[in-house]
Structure formats: C-alpha cells, structure tokens
Amino acid sequence: MNQEIKDTFKEIGELFLKMADQLDRYDEGWVVWKGGENPTPNKRVCVQFRDGDIYTAIQDDNEYFLWDHKYGERDIIAYKVVKDSK
C-alpha cells in the first residue's frame, strides 16, 4: 500500500474520532442547529461554532450570537441550555 493511501486512511480515522466526540456531546444535552431564529431567548447557552470553538453565553448574552447560517466557520452548529448553578 502506498503512502498516499495510508495517509488518507489515517485522515479518515481521525475524522471518525472527531465525529465520535461530537456524538458524545449530543448525548450530554447538545442540540444540532441548522440555522434560523434564536431558539433559546433569555436563556444561558453554550454554543459550538462550525470551526469547533465552544462558547458559553453569560446570562442573557445569547442575543449576541448570530443564529442564522451566513457566516461560514462562525455559524452555530450546536447548542445546549446551561442550567444555573444557584
């Protein structure tokens, strides 16, 4: 097997591991998001952007997020409501 094929299989394996990690997150209350209006007004949320960054909004700051899909890597692809620790 030549090196190019080995490298391709390695990349595919790494992609599957990333996908498995994503699936574990969805088991933890994450919701897949495909764009639209803010589904969580006035709630504290954690969002994941297409580029992989994860950010938690402080209190009601989730209005600052751009929930529609127009921004490429900064599109929100998943979210979960965060319960207060009070």
N, C-alpha and C positions, 0 to 999 in steps of 0.2 A: 504494500500500500504506500503510495507516495505521500510526501509531507503535506502537500496541499489538502489532500483528503483527510489526513489525520487532524490538521488544524481546523478544518470545517467541522468534524465530529466533536472536537474539543469545544468549539464555539457553541454548537448545538447543545452540548451537555451543560455548559454554563448558563445558557438561556433557560433550559428546563429547571435548573436550580433557582434562578431568579423567579420563574413562574411559580414554583412550589412555595417560595417565600411569600409571594403575593397572595396565593390561596390561603396560606396560614393567616394572613392579616384579615382576610374576609371572614374567616371563622371567628375572629375577635371583634365582630361588630362592624366591620367596614362595609360600605355600600358602593358598588360600582356606579360611577357617574358618567353619563354620556352627553352632558351639557343641558342648558336650559336655565330657568329662573332658580334663584336660591331656594333649595328645598328645606332649609333649616333656619328661617328667620328668627332672630332673637335667641339663638342657642349657641353654646360654646361648641366648636367643632375642631376636629383635626382633619386636615386635607392632605391628599397626596397629589402632586403635580406629575404631569407626563414625564418630566425629566427625572423623576424619582425623589425629589425633595418632599419632605413631610413637614407641615407647619401646623401648629395649634393656635387657633384664634383665642385671644384673651377676651373673656366675657362676650360681649355682643359685637366684637370687631369682625365677625364673619361677613358683614356687609361690605367690607373692603375687598373681599375675594370677587373675582370675575368668574361667574359660574358657567357662562356660555363658552362654547368651544370655538375661539377665534385666535388663540394666542400660541399655538404650537406647543412647545415644551412647557409652558406655564398653564396649560389647560388643566383643570382639576379632573382627575380620572377616578378618584375615590374619596369618600369622606366617612367620618363616623362622629356621632354626637358624643361629647365628653361630659360625663356627669361631674358635678361639683363635688369637691372633697369636704364639704361642710358637714 
